[in-house]
């Protein structure tokens, strides 16, 4: 895992991730609205940082996120976007 995302950095990271996904799908000629599970090998400092990320537009709804809490308290995130 290369970085740990803080609560303060989470909103900007969400914007960056959404833009990256859209660009990748357009390059591949896929519909922008196609949803799939995404994992960026990033960790969040804690649950508050994950909540901040998930609540940014487009917000994930029920069942569209999975988290794994590690022994050190950091949180790994998989999202459906």
Beta strands, then each sheet from edge to edge (+ up, - down):
strand 1: 4-5
strand 2: 37-38
strand 3: 43-44
strand 4: 65-69
strand 5: 75-80
sheet 1: 1+ 3+ 5- 2+
sheet 2: 1+ 3+ 5- 4+
end
